[in-house]
Amino acid sequence: MTQAQLADARDKAKNSRDGAVKAVRNAWSHVLFPVKTEATEAGTPFDLDHLSLQAKDRANVPGAVYEKASAKGDGIIKEAIGAQTFSSLLAPLWPEDKPHLAVSDLAEWFAAYVYLPKLRDRVVLETAIRDACAKLDPAFAYAERFDGATGRYAGLLWQKAPSEPMAASAVLVRPEVAVAQLRPAAVPATAGGNDVDGGGGVPWTGGDGPTTTATTTTAVGPTPKSQPRRFFGSVEIDPVRPVKAVEAIVNAVILELQRTKGTKVTLTLDIEATAPDGFAEADIGVVRDNARQLKFKGDSTGFE
């Protein structure tokens, strides 16, 4: 064969392969997935539902399936789940006689139980747990592990989001169990002295003698040191990921401060931006209008 014939044969072979790939890809036209709803017949584990799939222009079939089933498409696969929604889903799964529940078991249940939402991965589950733990009235606490020998929880957190990634032995703990472990031990009452009446100012009659009053003298210790009543702090926030930075500050500082009863927290956001060549007039107008609508303080907001 001449060089021209070889080149022509290679082109035809390539076209044939491309045609075969396209034919196979076009054959994948349905995504089947299990569902269990109120309409599912009694005694039936689940029903099969489907999504129509067009994968002709996709690089690969799995990628097309995920895009169709994810939040970008029909929302079958959840890329996020709210803290309140997660807590409501957890309630019927948690046996009443169990003080804690392993996070690893939850991950398996969400993957196996048809009636639970289909989560993208374990990161979605752990994010929902963190958000739920950080609430002021969480439905559960978090612990890194349960020590069967002592019956106590290591790394126990209440009203605080755990760090990432979560430990393989992590467990969720019922609120009453967590609070019982975190509650400081009661201070025993000081035993009384050898006073006849056990207290001061109580009348006592000894035999036939006159009525007397037995008194006790209590030693007065040093005046306790007054506790700090105000916290203040300033921190730079990453402008690229401000929401994540603010969330970390709220969980690590604000929520901890609010543990003290009656605490009033005031948050003020200071913004300073500098442009070497100056800001454009159009941008200045937009920023001023937006700042006015967002109720920025006029005496501390402006350009210079």
Order of alpha helices (4+ residues) and beta strands (2+ residues): alpha-beta-beta-alpha-beta-alpha-beta-alpha-beta-alpha-beta-beta-beta-beta-alpha-beta-beta-alpha-alpha
